[in-house]
Amino acid sequence: MSAPGTSGPAGESYGGSETMGRVSIENRGMAAPDLAFANAEGQAIRLGDFEGQPLLVNLWATWCAPCIREMPTLDALADREDGTLKVLTISQDIQGAEVVGPFFAENSFDHLEQWLDEENAMMMELALDTLPVTILYDEEGRELFRVIGGMDWAGERADTLISGALGD
C-alpha cells in the first residue's frame, strides 16, 4: 500500500489533483489493430475507418472504477479537441449495450459515443490484462503512446502529453 500522495498501482496518484496512469512508448510505431467493434445499434466499424485523423482509443468497462472515474474527463477532452482528435471509448463489457446504454444514459455524456467490443478482441490483440488502457494513434494509425491506468484527460498533464506526441 502506498502512502498518501504517492503512486499506487499502475502509477495512479491518490494525493494530487490529477490522476495519471503509467505512460508507455514500447509499442510506438505499431499499426492499430484491424479489428471490428460496434456502435450501440450493432453496426461494425474498424479503427482504420477513422484514418486521416488522430485517435485516442480508450478501452474501459462499466465495472472498472478507474474507468468510470476518467469517463467525464474523456468527454471533456472530446469536446475540447472536436475536429482535431477523435476520442473513442470502446467498452470491454461482455454484456455490451445491456450495461453500457444505461451507464451512458445515467451519465449524460455529450461528446462520447457508445462503442462495444463484447468479445474483448481489442484487449486480446493488444495483449492487455488490465483496464483502463488508452492509446493515442496518429493520423496514419500508428501508435504514439499508451496510458495504462486511469488518467485525468481534461487536465494539463494529458494536454501536454497529447500535444507533445502530436507535435502541436
Backbone hydrogen bonds in HBPLUS format (Angstrom, degrees):
<---DONOR---> <-ACCEPTOR-->    atom                        ^
c    i                          cat <-CA-CA->   ^        H-A-AA   ^      H-
h    n   atom  resd res      DA  || num        DHA   H-A  angle D-A-AA Bond
n    s   type  num  typ     dist DA aas  dist angle  dist       angle   num
A0006-THR N   A0003-ALA O   3.10 MM   3  5.72 148.7  2.20 144.9 143.7     1
A0008-GLY N   A0012-GLU O   2.99 MM   4  5.35 166.9  2.01 146.3 149.6     2
A0011-GLY N   A0008-GLY O   3.14 MM   3  5.45 141.4  2.30 138.4 132.8     3
A0012-GLU N   A0009-PRO O   3.18 MM   3  6.03 173.9  2.18 127.2 128.8     4
A0152-ASP N   A0019-THR O   2.90 MM 133  5.23 143.3  2.03 149.5 138.2     5
A0021-GLY N   A0150-GLY O   2.70 MM 129  5.13 102.5  2.30 145.7 165.9     6
A0022-ARG N   A0148-ILE O   2.91 MM 126  5.13 148.0  2.02 151.3 141.7     7
A0148-ILE N   A0022-ARG O   2.83 MM 126  5.13 168.0  1.85 147.9 149.1     8
A0024-SER N   A0146-ARG O   2.80 MM 122  5.30 160.7  1.84 160.1 165.0     9
A0146-ARG N   A0024-SER O   2.96 MM 122  5.30 149.0  2.05 149.3 158.1    10
A0028-ARG N   A0025-ILE O   3.10 MM   3  5.09 165.5  2.12 113.1 113.7    11
A0030-MET N   A0027-ASN O   3.03 MM   3  5.69 165.0  2.05 142.4 144.8    12
A0029-GLY N   A0143-GLU O   2.73 MM 114  5.11 168.2  1.74 147.3 148.0    13
A0143-GLU N   A0030-MET O   2.77 MM 113  5.39 163.3  1.80 152.3 156.6    14
A0032-ALA N   A0141-GLY O   2.76 MM 109  5.41 140.0  1.92 161.3 170.6    15
A0037-PHE N   A0045-ILE O   2.91 MM   8  5.59 154.5  1.98 158.5 166.9    16
A0045-ILE N   A0037-PHE O   2.80 MM   8  5.59 146.4  1.91 160.9 167.2    17
A0038-ALA N   A0116-LEU O   2.94 MM  78  5.13 170.4  1.95 149.2 152.2    18
A0116-LEU N   A0038-ALA O   2.70 MM  78  5.13 162.1  1.73 152.9 158.7    19
A0039-ASN N   A0043-GLN O   3.03 MM   4  5.53 145.3  2.15 137.7 146.6    20
A0042-GLY N   A0039-ASN O   2.92 MM   3  5.29 163.7  1.94 116.5 121.2    21
A0049-ASP N   A0046-ARG O   2.99 MM   3  5.40 151.6  2.07 109.2 117.8    22
A0050-PHE N   A0047-LEU O   2.96 MM   3  5.67 165.0  1.98 121.2 126.2    23
A0051-GLU N   A0048-GLY O   3.11 MM   3  5.18 162.4  2.14 111.3 112.0    24
A0052-GLY N   A0139-GLU O   2.80 MM  87  4.52 156.3  1.86 146.8 147.9    25
A0086-LYS N   A0054-PRO O   3.02 MM  32  6.33 171.0  2.03 158.9 156.1    26
A0055-LEU N   A0137-TYR O   2.97 MM  82  5.10 151.8  2.06 133.2 142.4    27
A0137-TYR N   A0055-LEU O   2.77 MM  82  5.10 166.8  1.78 157.1 161.9    28
A0056-LEU N   A0086-LYS O   2.84 MM  30  6.18 161.3  1.88 159.5 162.3    29
A0088-LEU N   A0056-LEU O   2.88 MM  32  6.12 166.4  1.90 153.3 157.6    30
A0057-VAL N   A0135-ILE O   2.78 MM  78  5.14 163.2  1.81 158.0 155.1    31
A0135-ILE N   A0057-VAL O   2.76 MM  78  5.14 157.8  1.81 144.9 149.2    32
A0058-ASN N   A0088-LEU O   2.73 MM  30  6.04 172.2  1.74 168.7 171.5    33
A0090-ILE N   A0058-ASN O   2.71 MM  32  5.99 156.6  1.77 162.8 171.2    34
A0059-LEU N   A0133-VAL O   2.80 MM  74  5.37 175.9  1.80 164.6 165.4    35
A0133-VAL N   A0059-LEU O   3.27 MM  74  5.37 152.7  2.35 139.4 147.0    36
A0060-TRP N   A0090-ILE O   3.29 MM  30  6.33 158.4  2.34 136.3 139.9    37
A0092-GLN N   A0060-TRP O   2.68 MM  32  5.82 148.3  1.77 163.2 174.3    38
A0064-CYS N   A0061-ALA O   3.22 MM   3  5.41 165.7  2.24 110.6 114.4    39
A0067-CYS N   A0064-CYS O   3.06 MM   3  5.20 119.7  2.44 101.3 116.9    40
A0068-ILE N   A0064-CYS O   2.99 MM   4  6.30 159.6  2.03 159.1 164.9    41
A0069-ARG N   A0065-ALA O   3.01 MM   4  6.20 161.0  2.04 153.6 158.9    42
A0070-GLU N   A0066-PRO O   3.16 MM   4  6.32 144.5  2.29 139.4 146.7    43
A0071-MET N   A0067-CYS O   3.21 MM   4  6.37 129.3  2.48 145.1 157.8    44
A0071-MET N   A0068-ILE O   3.36 MM   3  5.39 143.5  2.50  98.8 108.5    45
A0073-THR N   A0070-GLU O   3.03 MM   3  5.28 122.7  2.37 104.6 119.5    46
A0074-LEU N   A0070-GLU O   2.98 MM   4  6.30 144.9  2.11 152.6 163.7    47
A0074-LEU N   A0071-MET O   3.12 MM   3  5.01 121.9  2.48  94.8 109.6    48
A0075-ASP N   A0071-MET O   2.96 MM   4  6.23 151.5  2.04 151.7 159.7    49
A0076-ALA N   A0072-PRO O   3.02 MM   4  6.28 152.6  2.10 140.1 146.9    50
A0077-LEU N   A0073-THR O   2.95 MM   4  6.14 152.6  2.02 139.7 147.3    51
A0078-ALA N   A0074-LEU O   2.86 MM   4  6.07 159.2  1.90 147.8 153.3    52
A0079-ASP N   A0075-ASP O   3.08 MM   4  6.33 147.9  2.19 142.1 150.3    53
A0080-ARG N   A0076-ALA O   2.95 MM   4  6.20 166.8  1.96 151.4 154.7    54
A0081-GLU N   A0077-LEU O   2.85 MM   4  5.93 159.7  1.89 158.0 162.6    55
A0082-ASP N   A0079-ASP O   3.41 MM   3  5.28 168.1  2.43 103.4 106.0    56
A0084-THR N   A0081-GLU O   2.77 MM   3  5.26 160.7  1.81 142.4 146.8    57
A0085-LEU N   A0081-GLU O   2.95 MM   4  5.35 161.0  1.98 151.1 153.2    58
A0091-SER N   A0115-TRP O   2.82 MM  24  6.07 161.3  1.86 151.2 145.4    59
A0117-ASP N   A0091-SER O   2.87 MM  26  5.82 140.5  2.02 155.4 164.2    60
A0096-GLY N   A0093-ASP O   3.11 MM   3  5.32 160.2  2.15 106.4 112.5    61
A0098-GLU N   A0095-GLN O   3.25 MM   3  5.69 140.7  2.41 142.8 137.1    62
A0099-VAL N   A0096-GLY O   3.08 MM   3  6.02 151.9  2.16 127.3 131.4    63
A0100-VAL N   A0096-GLY O   3.01 MM   4  6.03 168.9  2.02 151.3 153.7    64
A0101-GLY N   A0097-ALA O   3.01 MM   4  5.09 155.2  2.07 120.5 128.4    65
A0103-PHE N   A0099-VAL O   3.28 MM   4  6.35 152.8  2.36 137.6 145.4    66
A0104-PHE N   A0100-VAL O   2.90 MM   4  6.14 162.9  1.93 159.7 163.1    67
A0105-ALA N   A0101-GLY O   2.92 MM   4  6.15 160.7  1.96 153.9 160.0    68
A0106-GLU N   A0102-PRO O   2.89 MM   4  5.98 159.2  1.93 147.9 153.0    69
A0107-ASN N   A0103-PHE O   3.12 MM   4  6.25 143.9  2.25 141.6 150.8    70
A0108-SER N   A0104-PHE O   2.90 MM   4  5.87 124.7  2.21 146.9 158.6    71
A0120-ASN N   A0117-ASP O   3.00 MM   3  5.40 163.4  2.03 116.3 121.4    72
A0124-MET N   A0120-ASN O   3.09 MM   4  6.37 161.6  2.12 152.1 157.4    73
A0125-GLU N   A0121-ALA O   2.86 MM   4  5.98 168.8  1.87 153.1 156.5    74
A0126-LEU N   A0122-MET O   2.92 MM   4  5.99 156.7  1.97 152.1 158.1    75
A0128-LEU N   A0123-MET O   2.85 MM   5  4.93 170.6  1.86 147.9 150.9    76
A0127-ALA N   A0124-MET O   3.10 MM   3  4.93 157.3  2.15 100.6 107.3    77
A0149-GLY N   A0132-PRO O   2.87 MM  17  5.18 162.1  1.90 155.3 158.8    78
A0134-THR N   A0147-VAL O   2.94 MM  13  5.18 159.6  1.98 145.1 151.9    79
A0147-VAL N   A0134-THR O   2.75 MM  13  5.18 156.0  1.81 150.7 159.1    80
A0136-LEU N   A0145-PHE O   2.96 MM   9  5.62 164.4  1.98 157.2 162.2    81
A0144-LEU N   A0136-LEU O   2.75 MM   8  5.57 166.3  1.77 170.0 165.3    82
A0138-ASP N   A0142-ARG O   2.86 MM   4  5.44 158.9  1.90 147.9 150.5    83
A0141-GLY N   A0138-ASP O   2.94 MM   3  5.32 164.5  1.97 118.9 121.5    84
A0155-GLY N   A0152-ASP O   3.11 MM   3  5.44 163.0  2.14 112.0 117.0    85
A0159-ASP N   A0155-GLY O   3.14 MM   4  6.41 161.1  2.18 148.0 153.7    86
A0160-THR N   A0156-GLU O   2.90 MM   4  6.10 161.9  1.94 153.6 157.7    87
A0161-LEU N   A0157-ARG O   2.92 MM   4  6.11 160.2  1.96 149.1 154.9    88
A0162-ILE N   A0158-ALA O   2.87 MM   4  6.03 170.7  1.88 158.6 160.3    89
A0163-SER N   A0159-ASP O   2.93 MM   4  5.95 168.6  1.94 151.5 154.9    90
A0164-GLY N   A0160-THR O   2.93 MM   4  5.80 151.4  2.01 139.7 148.1    91
A0165-ALA N   A0161-LEU O   3.08 MM   4  6.20 154.1  2.15 141.3 148.0    92
A0166-LEU N   A0162-ILE O   2.95 MM   4  6.14 154.3  2.02 153.7 160.8    93
A0167-GLY N   A0163-SER O   2.96 MM   4  5.82 113.9  2.41 132.4 146.4    94
A0168-ASP N   A0163-SER O   2.86 MM   5  4.89 145.9  1.97 145.8 150.4    95
